[in-house]
Amino acid sequence: MNKPLVLHVGVSSCTDKLTIEKCAFQKGYTRPDCSEMIISVEEVCSVEQEHIITGIDVDQICKSLNNNKQIKVCTSDNAGRYVSIL
């Protein structure tokens, strides 16, 4: 069975960089997005852990993207609990 790839990207007014999260939370996404929408399910993905840590080398991804110089990227291990509903 193929597992889905989810990239948790953080957006913040405190930085001018795109933030790639090293972790995510299973629950607790209760804040409305910019369209005043709130996610309608309690859990955002079907995993057992409440705090999910990636196995992907996020630091290497950021290093590679920053070498491109067209985009500024950093990492975070302090994921927020905000989901933008598309």
Phi and psi in degrees as a GROMACS rama.xvg file:
@    title "Ramachandran Plot"
@    xaxis  label "Phi"
@    yaxis  label "Psi"
@TYPE xy
-80.5914  134.48  ASN-2
-92.6971  144.424  LYS-3
-72.0537  150.079  PRO-4
-100.961  122.515  LEU-5
-121.249  125.465  VAL-6
-107.214  114.608  LEU-7
-89.4991  111.044  HIS-8
-109.362  126.074  VAL-9
-93.3108  143.037  GLY-10
-125.839  132.42  VAL-11
-148.37  145.74  SER-12
-77.96  -5.38594  SER-13
-85.9416  -4.32239  CYS-14
-143.438  157.463  THR-15
-104.444  17.7641  ASP-16
-115.693  155.736  LYS-17
-78.0024  130.386  LEU-18
-108.304  120.69  THR-19
-96.7476  120.283  ILE-20
-78.0993  142.485  GLU-21
-90.3804  -6.82782  LYS-22
-150.72  171.09  CYS-23
-151.905  163.657  ALA-24
-107.867  149.348  PHE-25
-78.9998  -34.5588  GLN-26
-133.942  171.979  LYS-27
96.9657  10.7342  GLY-28
-85.3614  89.4734  TYR-29
-118.28  -4.00884  THR-30
-83.9714  140.6  ARG-31
-70.2416  150.085  PRO-32
-83.5529  -171.433  ASP-33
-66.6507  -14.2886  CYS-34
-100.524  12.2237  SER-35
65.6408  23.0105  GLU-36
-92.7642  145.128  MET-37
-123.213  136.418  ILE-38
-55.8746  137.704  ILE-39
-92.4346  -0.727278  SER-40
-116.179  152.059  VAL-41
-73.0348  -37.8493  GLU-42
-111.353  138.409  GLU-43
-91.1897  -15.3828  VAL-44
-154.304  164.375  CYS-45
-96.5985  72.7412  SER-46
-128.375  159.926  VAL-47
-83.4054  -30.5816  GLU-48
-73.7245  144.128  GLN-49
-81.3636  -31.2817  GLU-50
-116.969  113.88  HIS-51
-102.646  127.084  ILE-52
-112.731  132.042  ILE-53
-71.5865  151.897  THR-54
-100.175  0.495396  GLY-55
-83.3904  143.747  ILE-56
-77.7873  82.8165  ASP-57
-64.4185  -35.6421  VAL-58
-60.9856  -40.0901  ASP-59
-68.2848  -38.6328  GLN-60
-60.5046  -46.0138  ILE-61
-63.3329  -42.7494  CYS-62
-59.4809  -44.9405  LYS-63
-64.117  -45.0687  SER-64
-66.1733  -39.5734  LEU-65
-68.4345  -27.1067  ASN-66
-66.0201  -25.9965  ASN-67
-67.2736  -30.2369  ASN-68
66.7751  2.84747  LYS-69
-91.627  -13.7904  GLN-70
-142.947  141.468  ILE-71
-101.019  127.245  LYS-72
-132.802  143.494  VAL-73
-139.802  174.174  CYS-74
-114.294  161.952  THR-75
-145.545  142.505  SER-76
-115.783  24.2413  ASP-77
-129.134  67.3743  ASN-78
-65.415  139.575  ALA-79
-80.8836  -176.701  GLY-80
-123.528  66.1192  ARG-81
-134.736  128.191  TYR-82
-124.375  127.946  VAL-83
-90.7653  123.716  SER-84
-91.6926  123.551  ILE-85
